[in-house]
Each structure stands twice: as structure tokens, then as C-alpha cells.
């Protein structure tokens, strides 16, 4: 049946996740999706290049990114033609792109990813270094140590600690461990910048459009000290880093990167000349697609979680230890963008289901079966407490060498009990971030969630509401990050003058709101105190709380719950 929509304009949002690319065609009148497609990466396990020798390694083939754009956009446009009588390719005013990050790609002087050249195709270092690649932990620690003593406070606006997930640490690790790749690379380009450059014909390092989102949050870019870190500072790490500084000035995603070139336009069924917005990270544009405004915390919950808030640039804001950055206009114009997050959420659940779930729960969907059984358990009834650090800690400890922990197991502990404890652990981690923001004066007035887990799991969302003692709202769009990309594309393409004007028309939340249960809130308040004891003891905070009573308190809570 053909949908009938008023005559309107359209934009395309393309969202690069960890395992797939999602493209949507949306009406600028109301944000309704009229065409969509998901392209799953074919390379490696779920699209990721891994190493049995190094569990910290996570790379991806840049060819998957290119094919993902061409396939997903082409099919989304074709779907829009079939399902929306008012749609026509000529009515598309803009294309926006969001991606995971920091995901830098080494390229040659022509902008070609080294992995696409025969001599480097089998070298993982020549591929895209996925956000979750933690091979550069030592380099991140070195950057942190040197920056803490340097005259310019390069880390003041990114939490005081540099991460192994970020741009310079990854490049420095490549320089030291894969010198042939580092020497062949003319530059490194973030995935968020590579795709807009590729589809506008601006791929050479000296012309590729750079987004302020990646530059500010991951590469220590700040106008206060003239942009990227000084040559002196980078050379103190390695003189070979100097050639990897940006050649173009980073700008916000509402800026136009260029126009869609004929070669790409023909392949995806669109006319050439459509405005392409500068790229940004998925969670930042997910916040835009969720209607973010001052006081709103947007949680993009997927394989990991990214938390985004904004704050007016007219009001001074404190440097917040452990954050992933406070960057002017990385989310909204005239607003600071604040980023935090957890390095693993859905990844933890998937790990447990794949590796540790008994066969009795594996008929059909193990996730569904475990969720159904875990939901029957009362808060505290498992007697278990976990730390959510299976992929390190992104915020507030910023330490990729931390790992997961489960306390309270007995010979009667079941798989659903462990599964529930892991969900609760991610909720405790979420509360820790909220507390850190408010500790430094950033008030969280509401929480809006988006992403696959928020969309599909009432069980997880109710636990988050109970642990955080706050209502949990859900973004109206099932593809919120892609919607945010379409919104900034509508501004870059001139259809809307401001992001806020577009948000008013195109965003919203679902009717369902997960509200805290008073009895559960009381139990989780007790468990959270124990979580913080484990967090502070194992997280190198220097607080060293005593742990001798944790197991006994868990038993007491379990007995009361049953």
C-alpha cells in the first residue's frame, strides 16, 4: 500500500555502526521514514577483523564502508520510491553521515585507504582502527603522562585522561609497531570524515572535510591553543606524528562538506549536486535525533553506550574529570557537546549469550529466553554483583586495562541470574556517569534513550529506571542516529535554518515511559553502594574502600528479596 504524504522535501541519513550501515530517507515535514535499508558488513566475524593472539585488536575493511554506503543508500532510495507517492530523488536536499569513533583510517597521498592497495590488504594495521581497538593502551598512558606535565593543558577538556580508543594513541601505536604502514600513510582520516569526503570527491588529505566532533573529542583539537596539539608536543611522542596533523580546519556537522558527485549519485539513484553535511559521531547525531537540549541526557545504547548532553556556550562549564570531551558545537550550534559512555553494554550481553549460556536456553533466541527468566527475579534476589568493565572503562576511570568482575556466585547460581546481574552492572555504570555530571554542576533533568537495546528491551529499560531512579524515555525513531544525520543534512542543504527548527518538526519520544518502581529503587540503592565499593577499589581511584563485607551484604540483600 502506498503511503500518502503531503508534498515535502526529504533528507538521507547514513549511520555507520559497529557491525552494519543503516540508511534512511526521511520527510523533513515530520521526520517520518519513507525508505530504509541495513547493510551488514561481510568481512570477518560481524565485520570485524580480530586476532586470536591479541584480544585488544579490532579493525575493519574500509571497502565495507564504501560498499555499505552504495548499497544501503541505493536500496533506501528504491524503497522510498515504492512506498511514498510524494517522494522523488530530486526532492532530496541533503545527505548526512554519522559513524562510530574514533575510527581512523590510514590513507595515501591520493586519499586511498592503504587496505585497498594490494601490498597492504592482508595487514590489519592498514585497515580502519575500530573505536573498540584497545591495542594502544600504553601509548594512551604515555600521552596522558606527558600532557599532564605540559604547559598547555591539552587534556583539560577531555576528562584529564587520554584513551586508547582515540586518534593519536592509535596512530602512535602504529608508528611503533607497524612502521611500514605508518611510512606509507600520508594521513589518517576518521571514518566520519572519510565518507563525506569520498562521496563529494574530496579524499586527498589536504582537502578532506574534517568534523569538529572527532577532532575535539578524540584528537585534542581546541581553538584555545590554536587547534591540534603543537608540533613540539607531538614530536615529544614521535616526530613521525607531525605529518598526520589536519590540513583543513574542522567544522560542525551543520556545515556543508560539498556536493554529491555524479559518479556516486548514479550508483545510488540520486541526482548529482545534493548537499552533503560534514560528518559527526553516531552518538552525537543520535542526540540530535532524540531532540537533545540543555538538561537532556541522551543515551545511545548498543554494543557500547555513549552519553551526550549539551550546555550553552554563554555559560561557563567546569572541566569534568573522566569525560570524553567538552567540545564547542560538536552536537548543536552555540552549545558545548559533552560526551561520556561505557565501553561495553550490548557486547557484554552478547558475550555471555555466545560463550556461557547453557543449551537449555539456546532454543530460539537465547537473549529472549534469558531475559524472560531474568525478568522473573526480584531486585537483589540473585545475590550477585558485577562490574561492567569487560571491554575496559570509558567513563569515569578511562582505563582500558580494567576487566569484568562477578561477585556472589554459589553452586546454585543460574544463567538468568548472571544475565540479570550483568544488565544491572551496566545500569550502575550509567548511574555513575549521571552522578559525575551532576557533581560538576551539569543537571540531568531528563533521560532519553535510543539505539537497539533501548528500542527492543523493556527489561533493560526498567532496570535502568529503577537503578537510576529516573523515568526512562525512548526516542520516537527506531533509527535515531540516522535521523540526526538527516537533520543536520537538512540544515546543510538549506531546508531548515537551524537544527532546533528541524528538531521541533522531526523528533519526539514514544508514549511508553519506564518509571522507577519505589521498592526496586530502595534495593538498588543498597546494591549501588556495594558497586561503588568495587568500582573504587578495583578502579585505581585511590579511595581503597574495605571489601570484606561485600559478599555478606549481598547475601543479606538476597535473603530479604526472597
N, C-alpha and C positions, 0 to 999 in steps of 0.2 A: 504493500500500500504506500503510495507516495505521500510524503509529508507536505503540508501546505504551510508555508511561512510567508510573512509579508516581504515585499521587495526590500532587500538589505544588502549590506556588504559582508564579506567574510574574511577571516584570517586563518592561517595554519600555524599550529604549534607542534613542535617536534621535540619529544622528551627522550633523552638517552639515559636509560637506567643501567644497572649493572649487568643484566642478562638480556636486555631487549631494547628496541627502539619503538616508541609509540608516536604515531602522527594522528592529529585530529584536525578536522575542518570545522570551524565554529562560526555561528552567526554573531555579528557584532551588535545586533539588536538586543539579544538576551543571553548570549553565551551558550546557546544550545548547540550540541554536537550534531552535525549532519553527516559526517563521514569520519571513519577512524580505521586504523589498522595497527597491528602489533607485529613486529618483525623480531623473531628470536635469533640471537647470534648463533651461527653454526659451528664456529671454531672452538675446539677444546670442550671441556666439561662446562656446560651452561655458558659457553662463550668465553671462558676464562682460561688463560694459559697458566698452568700451575707447575710446581716442581716437587717431586717426591723427596728430594734432598733438602729443599728449603721451603717450609710451610708458610713463610712470610712473603713468598713471591706470588704476585698476581698481575698478569699482563693480558692485553687484548690485541687482536689483529686490527689495525686501522682499516683494513679492507672491509671488515664487518660494519664499521661506522658508515663508510661510503655506501655500501650496498643497502644498509639499513635505511638510510635517508631515501635513496632512489626507490626502493621497494615500498616502504611504508607510506610515503607521500603519494606515490602513484596510485596505490590501492585506496588510500583515504579519499583522494580526489575522485576516483572512479565510483566509490560508494556514494559520495555526495551527489554526483550526477544522477544516480539511480534513485536515491531516497528523498531528495529535496528538489521540488519542482522549480524553486526560485534560484537554485544555485547555478552559477556559470563560472568557469575558470577566470573569466575576465573581471569578476566581482571580487576576487581575492586581492586585498590591499597590502598584505604583509605576511611574512614568514618569520617566526621566532623560534629560537633553539635554546634548549636547556640541556645540561649534561651533568654527569657525575664529576666529582673533582675533589682534590686535584688529580687530574689525569693528563699529564704532559706526554707529548709525542715528539721524538727526535726526528727532525726533517733536514733535508739537504738544502742547498742554496736556491733550488727551484721550488721549495716547499713540498717536495715529495717525501712522505714518511719513509724512513730508512727500511722499515719492514717490508715495503713493497718492492724493494730492489733485490735482485737475485742473490747478491752476495750477503745479504743480511736477513733473508726471510726465515732462517732457522735459528736466529739468535734472539732469545727473549728480550734482551736489553734494547733491541732495535724496535720493539713494538711499543704500544701505549702502556705506560705505567699506571695501572688502575689505581683509583683512590685507596683501595684496601691493601695495596702493596706496602709491606712494612719492612722491606729489606734495608732501609736506610735509617734504622733506629740510631745507630752510632753517630751517623752524620748529623741527625737532628739534635742529638745531645750536644755535639760539638758546637753547632750553630747557636744553641741556647746558651752554652757556657761563654762563648766569645761575645755574643750580643749583650749578655748581662753586664759585661765589663767595658763595653764600648761606649764612647762619648755620646753617640746618638742612640736613643732608646728604641731600637727597631722593633722590639717585641712588646712595647707598651700597649699597642692597640690590637695585639693578637694573643692576649692572655698571659704573656710573660714566658711562654714556653713554645719552642718550635716543634712541629710534629713530623714524624716520619711519613705522614700521609701527604706532605706538602712539596711544592715545586723545587726549591733549592736543595733540600735534603736528597731528593731522588736524583737530581742531576749530579750532585756531588758524589753520590754513591756510584753512579755510572762512570764518572770521570776516574774513580779509583779502582773500580773492578772490571770495567769494560772499556779500556782506553780507545780501542779501535772504533767503537760506536761513538764515543764522545768526540773523537777527532773528526769523524765523518759528518757529524751533525753540525749544520750551520746555525741551527737554533732549536729550541724546544717550544712547541705550541700546545697550549691547553686544548683539550677536546672542545670546550665551549667556544674557543676561538677558531679552531680548525674548520669546523663545519660551516659557519657563516663565511669564512674566507674561501672555502672550496666552492660553495655554490654561487659566490659573487665573483669568482675568478681572481681572488686576491690571496694567493697562497704563499708567495715569496716572503721570507722572514722580515724583509724591510717594508712590507706593505700589508701584512695580515692585520685585520682589525682586532684589537685587544680589549677585552672587557674588564671593567674595574672590579667586578666580582671576584674573579680568580686572582687578579693582580693584588688586590687589597687584602683578601682573606688568606691567601696562600703564599704570596711572593714578597711580602713585606713592603708593598708599594704604598707610599703615603706622600701627599703633596707637601707635608710639613718639612720633609728633608729632601725635597726635590724629586720624588718618585721612588725608584728602586734603591736598595742599599748602595752605598758608594763603592767605587772601584777599589778603594783601599780596604774596605771591609770584606768584599767578596774575594779579593786577592789574598787576604789573610787565610781564607779557607782553601782556595786554589786559584791561581791566576787563570786557569782554563775556564773558569766560570764567566769571565768578563765578556766573552763573545756571545753569551746567552742572555744578555740584557735585551729588553724590548727595544725595537726600533720605532714603534708607534706609541702614542700616548693612549693609555687605557681610558675608556669612557663607559657610561652607564648603558644598560640594555635598551633604554628607550631611544638611544641614538641609532641612526641608520648606518649599517655596515656597508651597504652597497645595494646593487640590483641583481636579481636573479639572471644569470647569464643564459643565452639561448641554448647552449649545449645541455645544461641541466634541465631547463624548462621543458624542452622537447621530451626528455626521458620521463618526466613526471606528469605530463599532461597539463602544463600551465603555460601562460604567455610569458615571454621574457620581460624583464623590467620591473617585476614585482619587488617592492622594498623588502630588504632583509634586515632584521634587527641585529644589533650586537649581541653576542651570546652571554649567558649567565649560568650559574649552577642550578641544578634541579630544585633544590630545597628553597632557594631564594625566589625563584619564579613560582614555586608551589605556594609560597606565602602570598605572592601577588594574586594567584588564582583562588586563594582562600579568603581574599578580602582583608588582608593584614592592614592594621592601623595601629597607632600608639596604644599600648595596653593589651594588645592581642599577641599571644604566643601561638605560632603555627608549628605543629609537629608533623613532619613528613615521615611516616613510619613505614619502613620497608625492610630490606636486608639490614640496613642500619637505620638510625634515626637522626634527622637533622632538625634542630630547633631554631626558629627565626623570630626576631622581634624587630621593631623599628622605633626610633626615637627622634624627635625633631632636632635638627642641627642648630636651631636657635637656642637650645637649652644645653648647657654643659653636661657631659656624662662622664662618670668615673671610669678609669681603666679597671676592667673586671678580670681578676686572675682566672686563668683556665679557659677563657672563652676562645673561640676560633676566629675572633676578629670583630672589631668595631670599625666599620668602613663607610665613609660617606657615599650615599646613593648606590650602594650595592643591591638594594632592594627597591626602594622608592625614591623619587627625586626629593631633594631637600630633607631627607631623613638619613640618619645613621642606620646601617644594617648591622644587627647583632646576630652572630651565629654561634651555636653550641651544638652538642649532639652526642650520640652513643655509637661506638664503632661496630656494634653488632646487636641486632634485635631479632629480626626475622632469621638472620643467619644462625642464631643460637637455636631457635626452634627447629629450623631445618636440619641442623647438625644432630640434634637429639633424635629427631624422627628417622634420619637416614642411618645413623650409626648405633643407636642404643634402644630402639623400640622393639619390644618382643613381638613375635609373629602374630600373636592373638589380636594385636591392634592394627595389623597391616592389611587386613582385608578391606578393600576400598581405599579410602583416604585415611592414612594414619593420623594426619593433623585433625581431621574431623572426629575420629574415634577418641583420640586423646583429649581433645577439647571437651567432648561430651562427658567423659568420665571426670575430668578435672573440674568441670563446672559444678559437679555434684558435691564437691568438697567445700567445707566451710573455711573461711579465712583462718589461718593458723592451725588447721587440722592436720596438715602434713607433717608438722614438726620439723620442717626443712627451711633453710635459708641459703640463698645463693648470691654470689657476686656476678654481675653481668659483664665480665671482662674477657670473654672468650676470644675476642679479637683486640684486646687492649682497651685502654680508657681514653676517649677523645676529650671529654669534659667531665670533671674539672681538673683531673690529675695530669692529663696529656702525657700518657705513658703507654707506649705500645708493647712494653715488655711485661705488663701485667697480664694475668690469665684468670680463667674462671675458677670458681670455688663453690662447693656444695657441702653444707654442714647439717648434721642432724640425721643422717641415714641410719636405718636399722635393718635387720634381716627381713623385716616385713614391708619395707619401703617399696612402693609400686611405681610403675612408669608414669601414670597420670599424676601422681603426687610430685614427682620430679618435674614433670612438664609444667604443672602449676607453679612450682617454686621458681622455675626459670622465667615464666611470664611475670611473676611478682618481682623478681630481681630487676627486670628491665623497667618496671614501674617505679621501683625505689630509685633507680638511676635517673629516671625522668624527674622525680621529686627533688633529687639533689641539685639538678640544674636549675629548677624553679627557685629553690632556696638561695642558690648562689646569685641569681639575677636580682632577687628582691633584697638580698643582703647588701647589694651595692646600689640600691635606690631605683631599680627598674621594676615597677609594679606590674605584676601579671594579673590583669583584670578578667581575661577570658582565655580559654584554650580551644583552638580549632585544630582538628586533626585531619590529615589527608594521607593518601598512599594506600597500598593494597591491604595492609593489616587493618588500618582504621576503617576501610570500606567493607571488609569481609568478616571481621571478628568481633561480634558483640561481647564475647567472653573477655578478650583482651581489653576492650574499651571500658568495660565495667570495672575491672581490676584497677585500671589506671584512674578512674574516677574515685574509687574507694581509697586507693593509696595516696593520691594527691589531694583528696578531699575537695575536689573541684568538679563542676559539670564538664563533661567532655562533649564538645560539638564536633560534627563531621561536615567537612566541606561538601557542597552540593554536587560538584563534578567528580566523576569517578576517575578522571584524568586531570587532576588539578594542576600538576606541574606543566603539562602541555597547554592547559588553559591559560596559565600565567604567561607562557611563551607567546601565545596568540594575543594576549592583552598588550604586551609591550610591542608586538608587531603592529597592532592597530594604531599605536601612538607613533611608532617609527614610520608607518605608512601614511600618517596624516589623517586617519579617520576620526580619532579622538585627540583632543589637545592635551589631556592629562591622563595619567594612569587611574587616578581616583574617579574620574568621569567614566572611564571604561569599567572599572570595578563595580560601580553602582548599577550598571546595566547587566553585567555579565557574571557576577559572582553571588554566592549565597551559601547557606548551610542547610542541611537536611532537617526535617521535622524532628527526627529522633535525637534526643539528648540523653546521654548516660549520666544520671545523677548519683551522687555519693549515697551509699547506704550507711546510716549512722552507726549501726552495730559493727559493720565491717571496718569503718573508719577507725573506730576505737582499737580494734585488734591490730590493724596495720600500723597504727601509731606506735604500738609496743614493738612490733617487728622492725619498724624502720629504725628505731633506736639501736637495735642489735645490728642491723645492716650498717649503720654509720660506724659502729664499733669495728666491724670487719673492714669497712671501707678505709677508715683512718689508720687501722693497724697494718693492713697489707698494702696501702696505697702510698706509703712513704710520705705521710703528711707531717711527721714529727710529733704527733699527738700521743701515740702509743697507748691507747686505752687498754685496760685489762680485758682479757678474753676468757678467763677461767669460768665465768658464769654463763656464757652464751648458750652452751648445749643444754644446761639445766633450765634456763629461762625458756628455751624453745620447747622443752618437754612440758613445762608448766602451761605455756600457751596452748600447746596441742591438747592437753588434758581438759583445759577449760573449753576449748572449741568443740570437743566431742561429748 
